Amino acid sequence: MAFEELKQRQAAMWSAGPFENVANEIAALHEHLVRVLDPQPGEQWLDVGTGTGAVALRAARAGADVTGSDLSPGLIETAKQLAAQENLSITFEVGDAEQLSHGDAAFDVVSSSVGASFAPDHRAVARELARVTKPGGRLGLIGWEPGGGISEFFGMMGRFQPPPPEGVGAMLDWGREDYVRELLGSDFDLTFEHATDPQVGQSGEQIWQIYVTSFGPVKTLYGSLDDERKEELHRSYVDFYEEHRRDGSIAAPREYMLTLGRRK
């Protein structure tokens, strides 16, 4: 199933804000993923849905030979700039997780911290992840878990968004063990880790300001609404986080699952 128009919109949406500011808000996920994948000098590493390169940069600092791929040209340009600031040699490219441009068994390690889960055709993504991973190679994926705080958040946001096109995979399914086993279990020996990375902040308003200015999907959605709906989204967003105020600050739970695979 093709979703080319949707993916074109996604690419523009993700380019709409300085995502590197939001990447800092999920740094714990990137650290967790890179730590368990344990990059070694000279390994060929592909980071899919790299965004502004948070995982790619960490792997390259450890000596891996890294390629970072993302659908959004704007994010790739920022990733190149961030790598240049550290004098890191990383290949960043515009690419589609459903149609990777690399040869079969090209990489020792393939990773994605949430990014690949946004691709609409999950089975195509799974086929590509398996195709480009060498036999014995390592796969590491992070997906948000359904249920709990992250589902409540997406439920709140869903009141302001149009329904997705028919056939689009549900992003949160990448946080379900049974679903990932169905997609990847024939090609990888899989294990799973479950963790929580709370969204923290001094106030709901502070968190809103970070995301509405820097996170392309929120910024784009906000810009698409009329004034009344804009304020409704603003208030709903702030109120959601204020419900998680404890001891003078915000700590809203965000559950995630880390999938580790060894290519058969």
C-alpha positions in Angstrom: 0.0 0.0 0.0 1.4 3.4 -1.0 1.2 6.5 1.1 3.3 8.9 -0.9 1.1 12.0 -0.4 1.0 11.3 3.4 4.8 10.9 3.5 5.3 14.1 1.6 3.2 15.9 4.2 5.0 14.2 7.0 8.4 15.3 5.6 7.3 18.9 5.5 5.7 18.7 8.9 8.8 17.4 10.6 10.9 20.1 9.0 8.6 22.8 10.4 10.5 23.3 13.7 14.0 23.0 15.3 13.5 19.4 16.4 16.9 19.2 18.1 15.2 21.1 21.0 12.6 18.3 21.3 15.3 15.6 20.9 16.8 16.9 24.2 13.5 16.0 25.8 13.9 12.3 25.0 17.6 12.1 25.5 17.2 9.2 27.9 15.7 7.1 25.1 18.7 7.7 22.9 21.1 7.0 25.7 19.3 3.7 26.5 19.3 2.5 22.9 22.9 3.3 22.2 24.0 1.8 25.5 22.4 -1.6 24.8 23.5 -1.7 21.2 27.1 -1.1 22.4 28.7 0.5 19.3 32.1 -0.7 18.4 34.8 1.1 16.4 34.4 0.5 12.6 31.0 -1.1 12.8 28.6 -0.2 10.0 25.6 1.4 11.7 22.3 2.6 10.2 20.0 4.9 12.2 16.5 5.0 10.6 14.3 8.0 11.2 17.4 9.7 12.6 15.7 13.1 13.0 18.4 15.6 13.9 20.9 12.7 14.6 20.7 12.2 18.3 21.4 8.4 18.1 23.7 8.7 15.1 25.9 11.2 16.9 26.2 9.0 20.0 27.1 6.0 17.9 29.7 8.0 15.9 31.3 9.3 19.1 32.0 5.6 20.0 33.7 5.0 16.7 31.0 3.4 14.6 30.8 4.2 10.9 27.3 5.7 10.9 24.7 6.5 8.3 21.6 8.4 9.4 18.4 8.4 7.3 15.3 10.4 7.6 12.3 11.3 5.5 12.6 15.0 6.4 15.2 17.1 4.4 15.0 19.9 7.1 16.0 17.5 9.9 18.8 16.0 7.8 20.3 19.4 7.2 20.3 20.2 10.9 21.8 16.8 11.6 24.7 17.5 9.2 25.3 20.8 11.0 25.4 19.2 14.4 27.8 16.6 13.2 30.1 19.2 11.7 30.2 21.1 14.9 31.8 18.0 16.6 33.9 17.1 13.5 32.1 13.8 13.3 32.1 12.0 10.0 28.5 10.8 9.6 26.6 10.2 6.3 23.2 11.8 6.6 20.7 11.2 3.8 17.1 11.8 3.0 15.5 8.4 2.9 12.3 6.4 3.4 12.1 3.7 6.1 9.8 1.7 3.8 12.3 1.8 0.9 15.9 2.0 2.2 18.5 2.8 -0.5 21.1 0.4 0.8 22.1 -3.1 -0.2 21.1 -6.4 1.4 23.0 -7.2 4.7 24.8 -3.9 4.5 24.9 -3.0 8.3 26.2 -4.6 11.5 23.8 -2.5 13.5 20.4 -0.9 12.6 18.6 1.4 15.1 15.6 3.6 15.4 14.5 5.6 18.4 10.8 6.1 17.7 11.4 7.6 14.2 10.6 4.4 12.2 7.3 3.9 14.0 5.9 7.0 12.3 6.2 5.3 8.8 2.6 4.3 7.7 3.4 0.8 6.3 4.8 -1.2 9.2 5.3 -4.4 7.2 7.4 -2.6 4.7 9.5 -1.1 7.4 10.0 -4.5 9.0 11.0 -6.1 5.7 13.6 -3.3 5.1 15.0 -3.5 8.6 15.6 -7.2 8.2 16.9 -6.8 4.6 19.7 -4.4 5.4 20.9 -6.1 8.6 23.8 -8.6 8.3 23.4 -12.2 9.6 24.3 -12.0 13.3 23.8 -8.2 13.2 22.0 -6.2 15.9 18.7 -4.4 15.7 17.5 -1.9 18.3 14.1 -0.1 18.1 12.3 2.1 20.6 8.5 2.6 20.4 6.1 4.3 22.7 4.0 1.8 24.6 0.2 1.8 24.4 -1.6 2.3 27.7 -0.7 4.7 30.4 0.4 8.3 30.1 1.5 8.3 26.5 -1.8 6.9 25.3 -3.7 9.5 27.3 -1.5 12.2 25.7 -2.2 10.9 22.1 -5.9 10.6 23.0 -5.9 14.3 23.9 -4.1 15.3 20.8 -6.4 13.1 18.6 -9.4 15.4 19.4 -7.7 18.1 17.2 -6.4 16.0 14.4 -8.1 14.6 11.3 -8.3 10.8 11.1 -5.4 9.1 9.4 -5.8 7.6 6.0 -7.2 4.1 5.8 -4.6 1.4 6.3 -2.0 3.6 8.2 -0.3 1.6 10.9 -0.9 2.7 14.5 2.4 4.1 15.8 1.9 2.8 19.3 1.7 -0.8 18.0 5.6 -0.7 17.9 5.4 -0.7 21.7 3.6 -4.1 21.8 5.7 -7.2 22.1 3.2 -9.5 20.3 2.9 -7.1 17.4 6.7 -6.7 17.0 7.2 -10.5 17.2 4.7 -10.9 14.4 6.6 -8.3 12.2 10.2 -9.3 13.0 10.2 -12.6 14.8 10.9 -14.7 11.7 14.0 -12.7 10.9 15.4 -11.8 14.3 15.8 -13.4 17.7 14.0 -10.8 19.9 14.2 -9.6 23.5 12.4 -6.6 25.0 13.0 -4.1 27.7 10.3 -1.8 29.2 11.0 1.6 30.7 9.5 5.0 31.5 11.0 8.4 30.6 8.7 11.0 32.2 8.1 14.4 30.5 9.4 16.8 33.0 9.0 20.6 33.3 8.3 23.5 35.6 4.8 23.9 34.2 2.4 22.8 31.5 2.9 26.2 29.9 6.6 25.7 29.7 6.3 22.3 28.1 3.7 23.7 25.6 6.1 26.5 24.6 8.9 23.9 23.8 6.7 21.8 21.7 4.6 24.4 19.9 7.7 26.2 18.8 10.1 23.3 18.1 8.1 20.1 17.4 6.9 20.1 13.8 3.8 18.0 14.3 2.4 20.2 17.1 3.5 23.4 15.4 1.9 22.4 12.2 -1.3 21.2 13.8 -1.6 24.5 15.8 -1.1 26.5 12.7 -3.9 24.7 10.9 -6.6 25.6 13.5 -8.8 28.6 13.7 -8.3 30.9 16.7 -10.9 29.3 18.9 -9.5 25.8 18.3 -5.9 27.0 18.8 -6.8 28.2 22.3 -8.6 25.0 23.0 -5.6 23.0 22.0 -3.3 25.2 24.0 -5.5 24.9 27.1 -5.9 21.1 26.7 -2.1 20.6 26.3 -1.3 22.7 29.4 -4.1 21.1 31.5 -2.9 17.6 30.5 0.5 18.2 32.0 -0.7 20.2 35.0 -2.6 17.0 36.0 0.8 15.5 36.5 2.1 18.2 38.8 3.9 16.7 41.9 5.9 18.6 44.5 6.0 21.8 42.5 6.9 20.4 39.1 5.6 18.3 36.2 6.5 14.6 35.7 4.1 13.0 33.2 4.8 9.3 32.6 5.9 8.2 29.1 6.2 4.4 28.8 8.3 2.9 26.0 9.5 -0.5 24.8 13.0 -1.2 23.5 13.2 -4.1 21.1 16.5 -5.8 20.6 17.1 -8.2 17.8 19.8 -10.5 16.5 19.5 -11.3 12.8 19.1 -14.9 12.1 
